[in-house]
Amino acid sequence: MSDEYFYGVTLSSSHQSETWDPEAKAEYPRSNKLLIRQALLGPDAKPDELNVVQVETMCLQDSIKIPVAILKVGETRHARLDIEFPDAPVTFTLIQGSGPVHLIGQHLLGALVEEFEDMEEMEEEMLDEEEGDDSQFKEDENKRKGAGKRKTNEDEDDDEGEPKGKKSKMSNNAKGKATSPKKNAKK
């Protein structure tokens, strides 16, 4: 089971950098993920000043530093980001401007490592059970296929007791259509 908590940080000229690193704290023995939903420029931001927020985090092989929001009073006071950070640490820095810039998102706490191990065991058991259920399903399906074969039109009887196939042939004959010579040869 995972828990979801609000996350927010304000960057300004007096507090230019903030690092999210729950793995460094003993109170978070679970897996962590950070989602940053948006960046908002505070109401007391200076007009005509660009505020640039940069993030530093790990990518596949290396550390990466990249701007994620550029905000300016009168143009863009907020930016929808929807950025996911599965690995800590993540450092947000106001590299230009005096802010304040508010970063808003969610901190997701995953299950404890022990719970993940229990879940893996349960999944394996469920897969084993499903395999057994599938073979039973296939047997039932084969039985239904054998028992569910329908009779052809010529073999079925209608309400009057006549075979439907013969009735349709007679109605064709009544309309002036002759039966094919091959069919007459069989009779």
ChimeraX attribute file (.defattr): number of C-alpha atoms within 10 A of each C-alpha:
attribute: neighborCount
match mode: 1-to-1
recipient: residues
	/A:1	8
	/A:2	11
	/A:3	11
	/A:4	13
	/A:5	11
	/A:6	11
	/A:7	16
	/A:8	14
	/A:9	16
	/A:10	20
	/A:11	23
	/A:12	20
	/A:13	14
	/A:14	9
	/A:15	14
	/A:16	19
	/A:17	18
	/A:18	15
	/A:19	15
	/A:20	18
	/A:21	15
	/A:22	21
	/A:23	15
	/A:24	11
	/A:25	8
	/A:26	8
	/A:27	8
	/A:28	14
	/A:29	15
	/A:30	18
	/A:31	17
	/A:32	21
	/A:33	17
	/A:34	24
	/A:35	18
	/A:36	18
	/A:37	16
	/A:38	18
	/A:39	25
	/A:40	19
	/A:41	23
	/A:42	17
	/A:43	11
	/A:44	9
	/A:45	20
	/A:46	16
	/A:47	10
	/A:48	12
	/A:49	15
	/A:50	19
	/A:51	25
	/A:52	19
	/A:53	25
	/A:54	18
	/A:55	19
	/A:56	16
	/A:57	19
	/A:58	15
	/A:59	11
	/A:60	6
	/A:61	6
	/A:62	7
	/A:63	9
	/A:64	11
	/A:65	14
	/A:66	11
	/A:67	14
	/A:68	16
	/A:69	21
	/A:70	20
	/A:71	23
	/A:72	19
	/A:73	18
	/A:74	9
	/A:75	10
	/A:76	13
	/A:77	17
	/A:78	19
	/A:79	16
	/A:80	13
	/A:81	16
	/A:82	12
	/A:83	13
	/A:84	13
	/A:85	17
	/A:86	15
	/A:87	17
	/A:88	18
	/A:89	15
	/A:90	18
	/A:91	15
	/A:92	23
	/A:93	20
	/A:94	25
	/A:95	18
	/A:96	16
	/A:97	21
	/A:98	19
	/A:99	28
	/A:100	22
	/A:101	28
	/A:102	17
	/A:103	22
	/A:104	19
	/A:105	20
	/A:106	17
	/A:107	19
	/A:108	19
	/A:109	19
	/A:110	18
	/A:111	16
	/A:112	14
	/A:113	12
	/A:114	9
	/A:115	13
	/A:116	13
	/A:117	11
	/A:118	10
	/A:119	13
	/A:120	11
	/A:121	12
	/A:122	12
	/A:123	12
	/A:124	11
	/A:125	11
	/A:126	12
	/A:127	12
	/A:128	11
	/A:129	11
	/A:130	12
	/A:131	11
	/A:132	11
	/A:133	11
	/A:134	11
	/A:135	11
	/A:136	11
	/A:137	12
	/A:138	11
	/A:139	11
	/A:140	11
	/A:141	11
	/A:142	11
	/A:143	11
	/A:144	11
	/A:145	10
	/A:146	9
	/A:147	8
	/A:148	9
	/A:149	8
	/A:150	9
	/A:151	9
	/A:152	10
	/A:153	13
	/A:154	14
	/A:155	13
	/A:156	14
	/A:157	15
	/A:158	12
	/A:159	7
	/A:160	7
	/A:161	8
	/A:162	13
	/A:163	16
	/A:164	18
	/A:165	15
	/A:166	15
	/A:167	14
	/A:168	13
	/A:169	14
	/A:170	15
	/A:171	11
	/A:172	13
	/A:173	12
	/A:174	10
	/A:175	8
	/A:176	9
	/A:177	11
	/A:178	12
	/A:179	12
	/A:180	8
	/A:181	8
	/A:182	8
	/A:183	8
	/A:184	9
	/A:185	7
	/A:186	6
	/A:187	5
